[in-house]
Amino acid sequence: MTRNVRRLKSDHKNMTELTRLTIAEAREKLQSKDITSAELTSAYLAAIEAANPFINAYVAVTADLAREQAKRSDDRLAKGEGGALEGIPLGIKDLFGTEGVHTQACSHILDGFKPRYESTVTSNLWADGAVMLGKLNMDEFAMGSSNETSYYGPVTNPWRGRDNNKALVPGGSSGGSASAVAAHLCAGATATDTGGSIRQPAAFTGTVGIKPTYGRCSRWGIVAFASSLDQAGPITRSVRDSAIMLKSMASSDPKDTTSVDMPVPDYEAAIGGSIRGMRIGIPKEYRLDGMPQEIDTLWQKGIEWMKDAGAEIVRISLPHTHYALPAYYIVAPAEASSNLARYDGVRYGLRKPGNDIVDMYEKTRAAGFGPEVKRRVLIGTYVLSAGYYDAYYLRAQKVRTLIKRDFETVFNDGVDAILTPATPSAAFGIADQDMAADPVKMYLNDIFTVTVNMAGLPGIAVPAGLDDSGLPLGLQLIGKPFDEETLFRTANVIEQAAGQFTADKWW
């Protein structure tokens, strides 16, 4: 009996050690045959089974499929035919279409929907040998900054404050992706970013999240929120892992006319490169009234790390920053109201019977959409209506052009990347009354991130420290279009200086 107990403890320890491996470390061990993908996948499936009742990161677990894919990966690795992500277990945000597997954007209106197609991004990952563990929780239709709008309930952040057991949000909309990576429930995860939905959850959970340049990853097969702003990217535990995943996710795609026909660089090769002589911009408009001292202190620390690595710090101005958030919350809901018009209960998903087709539409949408989605559809329909189109939507698009021009001016003046805070605070509590009572306060979480989407630029959030309660805080780097390599190089400097952060296990 004692021997069996010891063996169980040893097996548990081995599983924990396997799930602690970064993608880069796991790749090395798989290639050297130290571990198998079947072992790695089983360790993650066991971790999900133990943790998901507490964290709620997964809305569907594809255990049988994962084991099949892992077996095929091991066969390929044995023949020396492994791809770039061969045998690496990943979590997939519920916004990505996965053939024959739950894809509902965490909305009731897509109840029971299993697509007959595969998104281009996930197709790329499977072609490179990745293993799918399941679909990850998110804010409904990616509309939210806390992962509390999901039909499947909120995701819990694996981090807890020091001497405080209060349950915290992981950020949104990619909260399931960020929590799963931070809690070691997958080696990496796909995510999407419309106004900060990769970078804000990454900052809240001590993980790395990159929003690539608009057009770098295909949007085909991803449920649309705001088509001119949405962009897919990875959330991982290290900068190197982010580079590895983005290389596989990115591609030109004839099925998405907004994807760019450009070669995808070897992002990993940029890591470790010197930033000596680089010019790093510090925008004065990001120093907000009432900004917490710890955010400002962290920003200053980041500036010092850049200087120590040989970069030149340049004070810059992005004068239209103050208009970015209101303009974003006109453009994004306008596009959402148009995109969500297709959910009518006729062809797929939820259907509520009605007296006639209009009554059926109304009942289906009333039951299928959550409060936040309804709010944004109403805002979007209003700003696109005949009497208000010029006053709101057209003006917001003009502001967007000015924001883009601000960045172009700074980059044309020789700035290589811009350093800012990633979020205005650390993670806040689930069901926070202030946030619940005031939607605008929730929207302010995106204040440092929306400009990047409005201008179509790449941005990366890197863990840089802990606040007074022991919760993670992140810094953001913004780059030139299609210059993700510079972001990986500079983000690596922050990571090397700050170190990596892991939540204490409480689940």
KEMI-579135 format. One record per residue (C-alpha): chain; residue in one letter; x, y, z; residue number from 1. Coordinates in steps of 0.5 Angstrom, whole numbers, plus 500, padded with zeros to 3 digits. Layout:
 cadena residuo  px  py  pz num
      A       A   X   Y   Z NUM
...
***
This chain:
 cadena residuo  px  py  pz num
      A       M 500 500 500   1
      A       T 506 505 502   2
      A       R 509 503 495   3
      A       N 503 505 491   4
      A       V 502 512 495   5
      A       R 509 513 494   6
      A       R 508 512 486   7
      A       L 502 516 486   8
      A       K 506 522 489   9
      A       S 512 521 484  10
      A       D 507 520 478  11
      A       H 504 527 480  12
      A       K 510 530 481  13
      A       N 512 528 474  14
      A       M 506 531 471  15
      A       T 507 537 475  16
      A       E 514 538 472  17
      A       L 512 536 465  18
      A       T 506 542 465  19
      A       R 511 547 468  20
      A       L 516 546 461  21
      A       T 515 552 457  22
      A       I 514 551 449  23
      A       A 521 551 448  24
      A       E 523 547 453  25
      A       A 518 541 451  26
      A       R 520 542 444  27
      A       E 527 540 446  28
      A       K 525 534 450  29
      A       L 520 532 445  30
      A       Q 526 532 440  31
      A       S 531 529 444  32
      A       K 526 523 446  33
      A       D 526 525 453  34
      A       I 519 525 454  35
      A       T 513 523 449  36
      A       S 507 528 447  37
      A       A 503 522 450  38
      A       E 506 523 457  39
      A       L 506 531 456  40
      A       T 498 531 453  41
      A       S 496 526 459  42
      A       A 499 531 464  43
      A       Y 496 537 462  44
      A       L 489 533 461  45
      A       A 490 531 469  46
      A       A 492 538 470  47
      A       I 485 541 467  48
      A       E 481 535 470  49
      A       A 484 538 477  50
      A       A 484 545 476  51
      A       N 478 547 471  52
      A       P 472 546 477  53
      A       F 476 552 480  54
      A       I 478 556 475  55
      A       N 473 555 469  56
      A       A 478 556 463  57
      A       Y 476 551 459  58
      A       V 468 550 456  59
      A       A 470 544 452  60
      A       V 476 539 453  61
      A       T 477 534 447  62
      A       A 481 529 451  63
      A       D 480 523 446  64
      A       L 482 528 440  65
      A       A 488 530 444  66
      A       R 491 523 445  67
      A       E 490 521 438  68
      A       Q 494 527 436  69
      A       A 499 526 441  70
      A       K 500 519 438  71
      A       R 501 521 431  72
      A       S 506 527 433  73
      A       D 510 521 437  74
      A       D 510 517 431  75
      A       R 512 523 427  76
      A       L 518 525 432  77
      A       A 520 518 432  78
      A       K 521 518 424  79
      A       G 525 525 425  80
      A       E 519 528 421  81
      A       G 516 533 427  82
      A       G 514 540 425  83
      A       A 515 546 429  84
      A       L 510 545 434  85
      A       E 510 537 434  86
      A       G 507 534 440  87
      A       I 506 541 444  88
      A       P 499 541 447  89
      A       L 495 548 446  90
      A       G 488 551 448  91
      A       I 484 554 443  92
      A       K 480 560 445  93
      A       D 472 559 443  94
      A       L 472 564 438  95
      A       F 476 560 433  96
      A       G 472 555 429  97
      A       T 475 548 430  98
      A       E 472 543 425  99
      A       G 467 538 429 100
      A       V 468 541 436 101
      A       H 464 546 440 102
      A       T 465 553 437 103
      A       Q 460 558 440 104
      A       A 464 565 442 105
      A       C 461 563 449 106
      A       S 455 565 447 107
      A       H 448 562 448 108
      A       I 446 564 441 109
      A       L 451 559 438 110
      A       D 448 554 442 111
      A       G 450 547 440 112
      A       F 454 550 434 113
      A       K 460 545 431 114
      A       P 463 548 425 115
      A       R 464 544 419 116
      A       Y 471 548 417 117
      A       E 477 549 421 118
      A       S 480 556 422 119
      A       T 486 558 418 120
      A       V 490 560 424 121
      A       T 488 553 428 122
      A       S 489 549 421 123
      A       N 496 552 421 124
      A       L 498 550 428 125
      A       W 495 543 427 126
      A       A 500 543 420 127
      A       D 506 544 425 128
      A       G 504 538 429 129
      A       A 500 542 435 130
      A       V 495 538 440 131
      A       M 489 541 442 132
      A       L 487 540 449 133
      A       G 480 544 448 134
      A       K 476 550 447 135
      A       L 478 556 452 136
      A       N 473 561 456 137
      A       M 472 568 454 138
      A       D 467 574 454 139
      A       E 461 573 450 140
      A       F 463 575 442 141
      A       A 470 577 445 142
      A       M 466 583 448 143
      A       G 469 585 455 144
      A       S 475 586 459 145
      A       S 474 581 465 146
      A       N 471 575 462 147
      A       E 465 576 466 148
      A       T 460 576 460 149
      A       S 461 569 458 150
      A       Y 455 564 458 151
      A       Y 459 559 461 152
      A       G 460 564 467 153
      A       P 467 568 469 154
      A       V 474 565 469 155
      A       T 478 566 475 156
      A       N 485 568 475 157
      A       P 490 563 478 158
      A       W 493 569 482 159
      A       R 491 571 489 160
      A       G 493 577 493 161
      A       R 498 577 498 162
      A       D 494 575 505 163
      A       N 487 575 501 164
      A       N 483 570 498 165
      A       K 479 574 494 166
      A       A 477 571 487 167
      A       L 480 576 481 168
      A       V 478 576 474 169
      A       P 484 574 469 170
      A       G 482 580 464 171
      A       G 478 579 458 172
      A       S 476 578 453 173
      A       S 481 572 452 174
      A       G 481 571 460 175
      A       G 480 563 459 176
      A       S 487 563 455 177
      A       A 491 567 460 178
      A       S 488 563 466 179
      A       A 490 557 462 180
      A       V 497 559 461 181
      A       A 498 562 468 182
      A       A 495 556 471 183
      A       H 499 551 467 184
      A       L 493 548 464 185
      A       C 496 548 457 186
      A       A 503 550 454 187
      A       G 500 556 450 188
      A       A 494 558 448 189
      A       T 491 562 442 190
      A       A 487 569 443 191
      A       T 484 575 440 192
      A       D 485 582 441 193
      A       T 480 587 438 194
      A       G 482 593 443 195
      A       G 487 589 448 196
      A       S 484 583 449 197
      A       I 490 579 449 198
      A       R 495 584 452 199
      A       Q 490 586 458 200
      A       P 489 579 460 201
      A       A 496 577 459 202
      A       A 498 583 464 203
      A       F 493 581 469 204
      A       T 496 574 469 205
      A       G 503 574 469 206
      A       T 504 572 462 207
      A       V 506 574 455 208
      A       G 501 576 450 209
      A       I 502 579 443 210
      A       K 497 582 438 211
      A       P 501 582 431 212
      A       T 500 587 426 213
      A       Y 493 587 423 214
      A       G 493 582 417 215
      A       R 499 578 420 216
      A       C 494 573 422 217
      A       S 488 570 418 218
      A       R 482 572 421 219
      A       W 478 567 416 220
      A       G 474 562 421 221
      A       I 474 566 427 222
      A       V 468 569 429 223
      A       A 468 576 428 224
      A       F 467 582 433 225
      A       A 469 588 429 226
      A       S 473 586 423 227
      A       S 477 592 422 228
      A       L 480 591 429 229
      A       D 480 584 430 230
      A       Q 487 580 430 231
      A       A 489 573 433 232
      A       G 495 572 437 233
      A       P 498 567 442 234
      A       I 499 568 450 235
      A       T 504 564 453 236
      A       R 509 563 459 237
      A       S 515 567 456 238
      A       V 517 571 450 239
      A       R 521 566 446 240
      A       D 514 561 446 241
      A       S 510 567 444 242
      A       A 515 568 438 243
      A       I 515 560 437 244
      A       M 507 560 437 245
      A       L 506 567 432 246
      A       K 511 564 427 247
      A       S 506 558 426 248
      A       M 500 562 427 249
      A       A 501 567 422 250
      A       S 500 566 414 251
      A       S 498 570 408 252
      A       D 491 567 406 253
      A       P 487 568 400 254
      A       K 480 567 404 255
      A       D 482 573 408 256
      A       T 483 579 403 257
      A       T 486 583 409 258
      A       S 491 578 411 259
      A       V 498 581 408 260
      A       D 502 577 403 261
      A       M 509 577 406 262
      A       P 514 572 408 263
      A       V 513 570 416 264
      A       P 520 572 419 265
      A       D 523 567 424 266
      A       Y 521 571 430 267
      A       E 525 566 435 268
      A       A 531 568 431 269
      A       A 530 576 434 270
      A       I 530 574 441 271
      A       G 537 575 445 272
      A       G 539 580 439 273
      A       S 542 587 442 274
      A       I 537 593 443 275
      A       R 544 598 443 276
      A       G 542 604 439 277
      A       M 535 603 439 278
      A       R 530 609 440 279
      A       I 525 607 445 280
      A       G 519 612 445 281
      A       I 516 614 452 282
      A       P 509 618 450 283
      A       K 507 623 455 284
      A       E 500 622 454 285
      A       Y 500 615 457 286
      A       R 501 619 464 287
      A       L 494 619 466 288
      A       D 491 623 472 289
      A       G 490 619 478 290
      A       M 494 613 475 291
      A       P 497 609 481 292
      A       Q 504 610 483 293
      A       E 506 603 482 294
      A       I 504 603 475 295
      A       D 508 609 474 296
      A       T 514 606 478 297
      A       L 514 600 474 298
      A       W 514 604 468 299
      A       Q 520 608 470 300
      A       K 523 601 472 301
      A       G 522 599 465 302
      A       I 525 605 462 303
      A       E 532 604 466 304
      A       W 532 597 463 305
      A       M 532 600 456 306
      A       K 537 604 458 307
      A       D 541 599 461 308
      A       A 541 595 455 309
      A       G 544 601 451 310
      A       A 537 604 448 311
      A       E 536 611 447 312
      A       I 530 614 451 313
      A       V 526 619 447 314
      A       R 520 623 450 315
      A       I 515 623 445 316
      A       S 507 626 444 317
      A       L 501 622 441 318
      A       P 497 628 441 319
      A       H 490 624 439 320
      A       T 491 619 445 321
      A       H 485 622 449 322
      A       Y 480 621 443 323
      A       A 482 613 442 324
      A       L 477 610 447 325
      A       P 471 614 445 326
      A       A 473 613 438 327
      A       Y 474 606 439 328
      A       Y 467 605 443 329
      A       I 464 608 437 330
      A       V 467 604 431 331
      A       A 468 597 435 332
      A       P 460 597 437 333
      A       A 458 599 430 334
      A       E 462 593 426 335
      A       A 459 589 432 336
      A       S 452 591 430 337
      A       S 453 589 423 338
      A       N 457 582 424 339
      A       L 452 580 429 340
      A       A 446 581 425 341
      A       R 447 574 422 342
      A       Y 445 571 428 343
      A       D 438 570 427 344
      A       G 436 563 429 345
      A       V 434 561 422 346
      A       R 441 557 420 347
      A       Y 444 555 426 348
      A       G 445 556 434 349
      A       L 439 557 438 350
      A       R 432 558 436 351
      A       K 426 561 440 352
      A       P 419 559 436 353
      A       G 415 566 435 354
      A       N 408 568 431 355
      A       D 412 570 425 356
      A       I 419 570 423 357
      A       V 420 577 426 358
      A       D 418 575 432 359
      A       M 422 569 432 360
      A       Y 428 573 431 361
      A       E 427 578 437 362
      A       K 425 572 441 363
      A       T 432 568 439 364
      A       R 436 574 440 365
      A       A 433 577 447 366
      A       A 434 570 449 367
      A       G 441 568 446 368
      A       F 445 575 447 369
      A       G 448 577 454 370
      A       P 447 584 457 371
      A       E 454 587 454 372
      A       V 453 584 447 373
      A       K 446 587 447 374
      A       R 449 594 450 375
      A       R 454 594 444 376
      A       V 449 592 439 377
      A       L 444 598 441 378
      A       I 450 603 441 379
      A       G 453 600 434 380
      A       T 446 601 431 381
      A       Y 445 608 434 382
      A       V 451 611 431 383
      A       L 450 608 424 384
      A       S 443 610 424 385
      A       A 441 615 419 386
      A       G 441 621 423 387
      A       Y 447 620 427 388
      A       Y 452 617 422 389
      A       D 456 623 421 390
      A       A 456 626 428 391
      A       Y 459 619 431 392
      A       Y 461 614 426 393
      A       L 464 618 421 394
      A       R 467 623 426 395
      A       A 470 616 430 396
      A       Q 473 614 423 397
      A       K 477 621 422 398
      A       V 480 621 429 399
      A       R 482 614 428 400
      A       T 486 616 422 401
      A       L 489 622 426 402
      A       I 491 616 431 403
      A       K 495 612 426 404
      A       R 498 619 423 405
      A       D 501 620 430 406
      A       F 504 614 430 407
      A       E 507 614 423 408
      A       T 510 621 425 409
      A       V 513 618 431 410
      A       F 516 612 427 411
      A       N 518 616 421 412
      A       D 522 621 426 413
      A       G 527 615 428 414
      A       V 523 611 434 415
      A       D 524 604 434 416
      A       A 519 602 439 417
      A       I 514 605 444 418
      A       L 514 603 452 419
      A       T 508 604 456 420
      A       P 504 601 461 421
      A       A 499 595 459 422
      A       T 494 596 464 423
      A       P 492 602 469 424
      A       S 491 597 475 425
      A       A 493 590 477 426
      A       A 487 585 476 427
      A       F 480 587 480 428
      A       G 475 582 484 429
      A       I 470 578 480 430
      A       A 463 581 481 431
      A       D 467 588 483 432
      A       Q 461 593 484 433
      A       D 464 599 482 434
      A       M 465 596 475 435
      A       A 458 592 475 436
      A       A 455 599 476 437
      A       D 459 603 471 438
      A       P 460 600 464 439
      A       V 465 606 462 440
      A       K 469 604 468 441
      A       M 470 597 465 442
      A       Y 472 600 458 443
      A       L 477 604 461 444
      A       N 481 598 462 445
      A       D 483 598 455 446
      A       I 486 605 455 447
      A       F 493 604 454 448
      A       T 491 598 449 449
      A       V 486 601 444 450
      A       T 490 606 440 451
      A       V 494 600 438 452
      A       N 488 596 434 453
      A       M 486 603 432 454
      A       A 492 604 428 455
      A       G 493 597 426 456
      A       L 500 596 430 457
      A       P 503 590 433 458
      A       G 503 591 441 459
      A       I 506 586 446 460
      A       A 505 585 454 461
      A       V 510 583 458 462
      A       P 510 581 466 463
      A       A 515 586 469 464
      A       G 513 586 476 465
      A       L 508 585 482 466
      A       D 504 590 486 467
      A       D 504 591 493 468
      A       S 499 586 494 469
      A       G 503 581 490 470
      A       L 499 581 483 471
      A       P 503 581 477 472
      A       L 503 588 473 473
      A       G 505 588 465 474
      A       L 509 593 461 475
      A       Q 507 594 453 476
      A       L 511 595 447 477
      A       I 508 598 441 478
      A       G 512 597 434 479
      A       K 512 599 427 480
      A       P 507 595 422 481
      A       F 510 588 421 482
      A       D 516 589 425 483
      A       E 514 584 431 484
      A       E 521 582 431 485
      A       T 523 588 434 486
      A       L 518 587 439 487
      A       F 520 580 441 488
      A       R 528 583 442 489
      A       T 526 589 446 490
      A       A 521 584 450 491
      A       N 526 579 452 492
      A       V 530 585 455 493
      A       I 524 586 460 494
      A       E 523 579 461 495
      A       Q 531 578 463 496
      A       A 531 584 467 497
      A       A 524 582 471 498
      A       G 524 575 471 499
      A       Q 518 570 470 500
      A       F 512 570 475 501
      A       T 508 564 477 502
      A       A 502 564 481 503
      A       D 502 560 488 504
      A       K 497 554 487 505
      A       W 491 554 491 506
      A       W 486 550 487 507
***
